[in-house]
Amino acid sequence: METLVTGFQGTELDLLAVQWTRAETNYALQLLDRPHDGVAAAIRRHWSALTDPSTASSLLVTMFGLRPFPTAQQQLAAAGLPPDPHAEDALAGTIPCR
């Protein structure tokens, strides 16, 4: 079975899996590197926003004091490569949560 969104082929369970963007994955890894008590306190403090479906993932940066995920252009510049107008598309994929 293939999805029209990702082109991923797999079972129906694979298609129902949660998909995270690269930025969301980066933020989750940053939170895992932090002391549990501090993250738990921030979750309690921001619970209403975190459970609101209209809250953008980018607000995690502010809520938890995370390092912003660099744009594709910023990543290219940091690597000493020239700008690429299609670079953002290359990073637009998702990572399955397993």
C-alpha positions as CSV (number, residue, x, y, z in Angstrom):
1,M,0.0,0.0,0.0
2,E,1.3,3.5,-0.8
3,T,0.4,6.8,0.6
4,L,-0.1,9.8,-1.7
5,V,1.5,12.1,0.9
6,T,4.8,10.4,1.5
7,G,5.2,7.8,-1.2
8,F,6.0,5.4,1.7
9,Q,5.1,1.8,1.0
10,G,4.2,-0.4,4.0
11,T,1.4,-2.0,6.0
12,E,-1.7,-0.1,7.2
13,L,-0.1,0.2,10.6
14,D,2.9,1.9,9.1
15,L,0.6,4.3,7.3
16,L,-1.0,5.2,10.7
17,A,2.3,5.8,12.4
18,V,3.0,9.3,13.8
19,Q,5.2,11.3,11.5
20,W,7.5,14.0,12.9
21,T,9.3,16.7,11.0
22,R,13.0,17.0,11.3
23,A,12.6,20.1,13.4
24,E,10.2,18.3,15.8
25,T,12.6,15.4,16.1
26,N,15.4,17.8,16.8
27,Y,13.4,19.4,19.6
28,A,12.5,16.0,21.1
29,L,16.1,15.1,21.2
30,Q,17.0,18.4,22.9
31,L,14.3,17.7,25.5
32,L,15.6,14.2,26.2
33,D,19.0,15.7,26.9
34,R,17.5,17.9,29.7
35,P,16.8,17.0,33.3
36,H,13.4,15.3,33.7
37,D,12.2,17.6,36.4
38,G,12.8,20.8,34.4
39,V,11.0,19.4,31.3
40,A,8.1,18.1,33.5
41,A,7.7,21.6,35.1
42,A,7.7,23.3,31.7
43,I,5.1,20.8,30.4
44,R,2.9,21.5,33.4
45,R,3.3,25.3,32.9
46,H,2.4,25.1,29.2
47,W,-0.1,22.2,29.3
48,S,-3.0,24.2,27.7
49,A,-0.9,25.4,24.8
50,L,0.7,22.0,24.3
51,T,-2.6,20.2,24.1
52,D,-4.2,22.8,21.8
53,P,-4.1,21.5,18.2
54,S,-3.6,25.0,16.8
55,T,-0.3,25.5,18.7
56,A,2.6,25.4,16.3
57,S,5.6,23.1,17.0
58,S,7.8,26.1,16.5
59,L,6.5,27.5,19.8
60,L,8.4,24.8,21.6
61,V,11.6,26.8,21.1
62,T,10.2,29.6,23.2
63,M,8.3,27.4,25.8
64,F,11.3,25.2,26.5
65,G,14.2,27.5,25.6
66,L,15.4,25.2,22.8
67,R,17.9,25.9,20.1
68,P,16.0,26.7,16.9
69,F,16.3,24.1,14.2
70,P,18.4,25.8,11.4
71,T,16.7,26.3,8.0
72,A,18.1,24.4,5.1
73,Q,19.8,27.6,3.9
74,Q,21.4,28.1,7.2
75,Q,22.7,24.5,7.2
76,L,24.2,25.0,3.7
77,A,25.9,28.2,4.8
78,A,27.3,26.5,7.9
79,A,28.7,23.8,5.7
80,G,30.3,26.4,3.3
81,L,27.9,25.6,0.5
82,P,26.1,28.0,-1.8
83,P,22.4,28.7,-1.4
84,D,20.0,26.3,-3.1
85,P,16.4,27.4,-3.8
86,H,15.2,23.7,-3.4
87,A,17.0,23.0,-0.2
88,E,13.9,23.5,2.0
89,D,12.0,20.9,0.0
90,A,14.8,18.4,0.7
91,L,14.3,18.8,4.4
92,A,10.5,18.8,4.3
93,G,10.2,15.0,4.8
94,T,9.0,13.4,8.0
95,I,10.5,10.8,10.4
96,P,8.3,8.0,11.6
97,C,7.9,7.7,15.4
98,R,8.5,4.1,16.3
